[in-house]
Amino acid sequence: MTNESIRFAIREKYGVGTPSHNISEMCLQLGDDWAKITGANISAINIKVRYGKLENAMRQNCKNYIMTNFDRSKAPKGILATLIIYTMLKIIAGWIANMIVDSLFNNYKDAQQG
């Protein structure tokens, strides 16, 4: 899955210009940054060694990177708004992280087979 296909999935799920769409786009940018940092090392991964555990660890690492680096200053202020944004961010960051890690592993598998 490329960034364009992830963007398409975001538009399909959240529409355009909605708060969820805007959060998703920011999460995708952060996830892309994370992928650039760790993606260079994906070719060194030995898939035979705990493939599932490695993939799950990468998903969690990507989600944590997004959650930590998300610019909360662009979010609405107030206690209720903060709770809603945090909940949305947690859900969306996990969804984006899953798509990015799937993409990295699919690209790695394709490169190994090709």
Steps between C-alpha positions, in 0.01 A plus 500: 500500500645832397440838658255577223298187570510584873380854419220349292404277796499807726270690260272197470477454877490862621411718203693821432540798731360328808693502828560124462633554149737772618626287790545206260706708259725620783535142624588382150773762474644392835468134403680574175779668698520192723509271195788699350692466825437125542420402143863519399564213739216283369729333244714372786208324666519124508135410451557149635578636847175569686327661205174561686664640811719733297204625301295563816793680663536721192127581505523606864820695439343688207185576701709624793704721265182653360344553843819654642569734209144609420471879519224545756514879464287467185226317690202676658545610862290403799471190715228328300660585165836375626350166607320459169809591297720266707256211448474571128878532473557168673259318267620673184870465588453125544315471169764701312785307669344170391477613138856635496653186654297278267635703210860467621474124543317452168769702323770292672330170403456620140868597482601157633282317247584727207 
